[in-house]
Amino acid sequence: MGDWGKQREQMGKGAGNNFNALDFSKVDGKHEFYKLVEGGQKFNIIPFPIGKKHPLVAKGALEKGDLFYSLPLYVHKDVGAGRKSIACPNKNYGKPCPICELAEEMNKTARTKEEKDAVPYARLRLFYNIVDCDNPDKGLQIFETNAKDFEKPLKAAQDDADKEAAKKGKEVRFFADIEKGLTVKIIGAEDYFNGKKFIKASSVTLVAREDDISEFEDDAIGFDRLIEEMSYDDIAALMNGADTEEEEESPARKKVARDEDDDEPPARKKVVKEDDDDEAPPAKKVVKEEEDVPKCPVKNGVFGKSNGDFDSCDDCTLWKKCVKAQ
């Protein structure tokens, strides 16, 4: 238990199983990825102590050792021939990112709608430790989603819970408090995109917690410790078609996986906005030949830019091409 004021301030701002921007091999034991189902479902979110690599620590919003309930991570997905997910150095840590620099170059020269729609921006994904109320025996599960579909509705639900408690003169509770928190209730609804069915969260509310979740506290995954950082040069090499297998075997590959006691990341060269889906300001210039791109099948969707903005993005048949256009 504790003062969750700083954590509340970060709500709504926020970061598939094949998400290789995080190295899940570092996690002891096996953890399933939680998938929404149709109808009502409830789960509890388990916070974890965050370290230096957590983006909110790097940006000064929180401190190392604070408890937080999620990892908000900006990523570029399907980069290069190996379709890797890359933790964006710029949006997460204020370091130069060749993909973001390409986005700026494309944005400056784009003239047609198709060209503007193809500008590659990093997209926010969020990771939570959750315990399914209907299946607690499964233990901790990993819930990955985006800000639009879950984090923002979760913030709205917390605001509603705060107002209701104050109105009734009851104690105001924060959902992620281990001892006095609230349970997340979601109504999953069937939807379709490109003829393919998926389940979306049609509503997110907070209800009284009935379960003791303290037994899961020590097992919560510190997602920030799993972040796979790559050097500027290696990201650029992937963008230019470097072979994934050769790259991983090459001693020149500079993936960084710092432990908690390692030094802080280098000082940021640019101030990165925390708003969802803002384009990441680059520090250098990289020129890359633009390719013809298809149109986003979602109304008002932007190909190469709206990744993760819609409920059906992860199931879209153009998803890989959309992100690879970055």
C-alpha positions in Angstrom: 0.0 0.0 0.0 1.2 3.6 -0.4 0.7 7.0 -2.0 -0.5 6.4 -5.5 -0.7 10.1 -6.4 2.2 10.0 -8.9 0.9 6.8 -10.5 -2.6 8.3 -11.0 -1.0 11.3 -12.8 0.4 8.9 -15.4 -2.9 7.2 -16.2 -4.0 7.4 -19.8 -0.7 8.7 -21.0 1.0 5.4 -21.4 3.7 2.0 -24.3 0.9 -10.3 -29.5 2.8 -13.0 -28.2 5.5 -12.5 -30.8 6.6 -9.2 -29.3 10.3 -9.4 -29.4 11.0 -5.8 -28.2 10.8 -7.5 -24.8 12.9 -10.6 -24.0 10.4 -12.9 -22.2 13.1 -15.6 -22.0 14.3 -13.7 -18.9 11.0 -14.4 -17.1 11.2 -17.4 -14.7 8.5 -20.0 -15.5 5.9 -19.7 -18.2 3.3 -17.0 -18.3 0.3 -17.0 -20.7 -0.9 -14.0 -22.6 -4.4 -13.0 -21.5 -7.0 -12.7 -24.3 -10.3 -10.9 -24.0 -13.4 -13.1 -24.4 -17.0 -12.3 -25.3 -19.1 -11.2 -22.4 -18.2 -10.2 -18.9 -14.8 -10.9 -17.4 -12.9 -9.5 -14.4 -9.2 -9.4 -13.5 -6.9 -7.7 -11.0 -3.9 -5.8 -12.1 -0.7 -6.5 -10.1 1.8 -3.6 -9.8 5.6 -4.1 -9.9 8.6 -2.0 -8.7 10.0 -0.2 -11.7 13.6 0.4 -12.6 15.8 2.8 -14.5 14.8 1.4 -17.9 11.1 2.1 -17.4 10.2 5.0 -19.7 8.4 7.0 -17.0 11.6 6.8 -14.9 13.7 7.9 -17.8 11.4 10.9 -18.3 11.4 11.8 -14.7 7.7 11.2 -14.1 8.4 8.4 -11.6 11.4 7.2 -9.6 13.3 3.9 -9.6 11.7 1.6 -7.0 8.2 3.1 -7.3 5.4 0.7 -7.8 3.6 1.0 -11.2 0.9 -1.0 -12.8 2.1 -1.2 -16.4 4.9 -0.8 -19.0 4.0 1.9 -21.6 6.4 1.2 -24.4 6.6 3.0 -27.8 7.5 0.5 -30.5 8.2 0.2 -34.2 6.9 -3.2 -35.3 7.9 -5.5 -38.2 11.2 -3.7 -38.8 13.4 -5.3 -41.5 13.3 -8.7 -43.1 13.0 -10.3 -39.7 9.9 -8.2 -38.8 11.3 -7.3 -35.4 9.6 -5.2 -32.9 11.9 -2.3 -31.8 11.7 -0.3 -28.6 11.8 3.3 -30.0 14.9 5.0 -28.5 13.4 8.4 -29.2 9.9 8.1 -27.7 11.0 6.0 -24.8 14.4 7.6 -23.9 14.9 10.7 -26.0 17.8 9.1 -27.9 18.2 9.3 -31.7 16.1 6.8 -33.7 16.6 6.3 -37.4 13.1 5.2 -37.9 11.7 8.4 -36.3 14.2 10.4 -38.4 12.8 8.7 -41.5 9.4 9.6 -40.4 10.4 13.3 -40.2 12.0 13.2 -43.7 8.9 11.5 -45.1 6.6 14.0 -43.4 8.5 17.0 -44.8 8.4 15.7 -48.4 5.0 14.0 -48.4 2.5 15.6 -50.8 -0.2 13.1 -51.5 -2.5 11.6 -48.9 -0.9 8.2 -49.5 2.5 9.6 -48.8 1.4 11.3 -45.7 -0.4 8.2 -44.5 2.8 6.2 -44.9 4.8 8.3 -42.5 6.1 5.8 -39.8 5.5 6.8 -36.2 6.2 4.7 -33.1 3.0 3.3 -31.5 2.3 2.9 -27.9 1.8 -0.6 -26.5 1.1 -1.4 -22.8 1.8 -4.5 -20.8 0.1 -5.4 -17.5 0.4 -8.3 -15.0 -3.1 -9.5 -14.4 -4.8 -12.3 -12.5 -8.0 -13.7 -14.0 -10.7 -13.7 -11.3 -12.4 -16.7 -13.0 -9.1 -18.6 -13.4 -6.8 -17.6 -10.5 -5.0 -21.0 -10.7 -3.4 -19.8 -13.9 -1.4 -17.3 -11.9 -0.1 -14.2 -13.4 -0.9 -13.6 -17.0 0.4 -10.9 -19.4 -2.1 -8.5 -20.9 -0.9 -6.5 -23.9 -3.0 -3.8 -25.4 -3.0 -0.2 -26.5 -4.0 3.1 -24.9 -7.2 3.7 -26.9 -8.8 0.4 -26.2 -7.8 -0.1 -22.5 -5.6 2.5 -20.8 -7.8 5.5 -21.5 -11.0 3.7 -20.6 -9.3 2.5 -17.4 -8.4 6.0 -16.5 -12.0 7.1 -17.1 -13.2 4.2 -14.9 -10.8 5.3 -12.1 -12.0 8.9 -12.3 -15.6 7.6 -12.0 -14.7 5.5 -9.0 -13.0 8.4 -7.4 -16.1 10.6 -7.9 -18.5 7.9 -6.6 -16.4 7.3 -3.5 -16.2 11.0 -2.7 -19.9 11.5 -3.3 -20.7 8.7 -0.8 -18.1 9.8 1.7 -16.1 6.6 1.3 -12.4 6.0 1.0 -11.1 6.7 -2.4 -9.2 3.7 -3.8 -6.8 3.2 -6.6 -7.3 0.0 -8.6 -3.6 -1.1 -8.4 -3.3 -0.9 -4.6 -2.5 -4.5 -3.5 -4.4 -4.2 -0.2 -7.2 -1.8 -1.0 -7.5 -1.8 -4.8 -10.3 -2.4 -7.2 -11.1 -5.1 -9.8 -11.2 -4.4 -13.5 -14.5 -5.5 -15.2 -14.6 -5.7 -19.0 -17.5 -6.5 -21.3 -16.1 -8.1 -24.4 -18.0 -7.7 -27.6 -17.7 -9.4 -30.9 -16.6 -7.2 -33.8 -15.4 -7.7 -37.4 -12.7 -6.2 -39.5 -12.0 -7.3 -43.1 -14.3 -10.2 -42.5 -12.3 -11.5 -39.5 -13.9 -11.7 -36.0 -12.2 -10.3 -32.9 -13.2 -9.4 -29.4 -13.0 -5.7 -28.3 -13.6 -4.2 -24.9 -16.9 -2.4 -25.2 -16.8 -1.2 -21.6 -14.2 -0.9 -18.8 -15.4 -0.4 -15.2 -14.0 -0.8 -11.7 -15.8 -2.9 -9.1 -15.1 -3.9 -5.4 -12.3 -6.4 -5.1 -13.3 -9.7 -3.5 -10.0 -11.6 -3.8 -6.8 -11.4 -1.8 -4.1 -10.8 -4.4 -1.2 -10.3 -2.1 0.2 -13.8 -3.0 0.9 -12.6 -6.5 2.8 -9.4 -5.6 6.3 -10.9 -5.4 5.8 -12.7 -8.7 4.9 -9.7 -10.8 7.0 -9.3 -13.9 9.2 -6.2 -14.1 8.5 -5.6 -17.8 11.0 -2.8 -18.0 13.8 -5.3 -17.2 12.9 -7.2 -20.4 13.3 -4.3 -22.8 15.7 -5.1 -25.6 17.5 -1.9 -26.6 19.3 -1.7 -29.9 21.9 0.8 -31.0 21.2 3.5 -33.6 23.4 1.7 -36.2 21.8 -1.7 -35.7 18.3 -0.3 -36.1 19.4 1.5 -39.3 21.0 -1.8 -40.5 17.6 -3.6 -40.0 15.8 -0.9 -41.9 18.2 -1.3 -44.8 17.6 -5.0 -45.0 20.2 -6.6 -42.8 19.6 -10.3 -42.4 18.1 -11.1 -39.0 20.0 -14.3 -38.3 23.4 -12.9 -39.4 22.7 -9.7 -37.4 22.0 -11.6 -34.2 25.3 -13.6 -34.7 27.4 -10.5 -35.5 29.5 -9.1 -32.7 28.7 -5.6 -34.1 25.1 -6.0 -33.0 24.7 -3.7 -30.0 21.6 -4.9 -28.2 21.6 -3.5 -24.7 19.8 -5.3 -21.8 20.8 -3.3 -18.8 20.2 -4.6 -15.3 18.8 -2.4 -12.5 22.2 -1.5 -11.2 23.6 -0.3 -14.6 24.1 3.3 -15.4 21.3 5.6 -16.5 20.7 6.0 -20.2 22.7 8.9 -21.8 21.2 12.4 -21.5 18.3 13.0 -23.8 19.0 15.2 -26.8 15.3 16.0 -27.4 12.2 16.4 -25.3 9.7 13.7 -26.1 6.0 14.3 -25.7 4.1 11.8 -23.7 0.9 12.1 -25.7 -0.3 9.0 -27.5 0.8 8.6 -31.1 2.7 11.9 -31.3 5.4 11.7 -33.9 8.8 11.2 -32.4 11.1 14.1 -33.0 14.4 12.9 -34.6 17.9 14.0 -33.9 19.5 13.1 -37.2 18.5 12.7 -40.8 18.3 9.4 -42.6 17.1 9.2 -46.2 15.3 6.1 -47.3 13.5 5.4 -50.6 9.7 5.6 -50.3 7.7 2.7 -51.5 4.2 2.4 -52.8 1.7 1.7 -50.0 -1.9 0.6 -50.0 -4.7 2.4 -48.2 -5.7 1.6 -44.7 -9.0 -0.4 -44.8 -10.3 1.5 -41.8 -12.3 4.7 -42.3 -10.0 7.6 -41.3 -7.2 5.2 -40.8 -3.7 6.2 -41.9 -1.5 3.5 -43.4 1.9 3.3 -41.6 0.7 5.6 -38.9 -2.5 4.3 -37.3 -0.9 1.0 -36.1 -2.7 0.0 -32.9 -5.2 2.9 -33.0 -8.1 0.7 -33.9 -9.6 -2.4 -32.2 -8.9 -4.6 -35.2 -5.3 -3.5 -36.0 -3.7 -6.7 -34.7 -5.9 -8.8 -36.8 -5.6 -6.8 -40.0 -4.2 -8.6 -43.0 -2.2 -5.4 -43.9 -0.8 -5.1 -40.4 2.7 -6.3 -41.2 2.9 -4.3 -44.4 1.6 -1.2 -42.5 4.3 -1.3 -39.9 7.0 -2.4 -42.3 6.2 0.8 -44.3 7.8 2.6 -41.3 
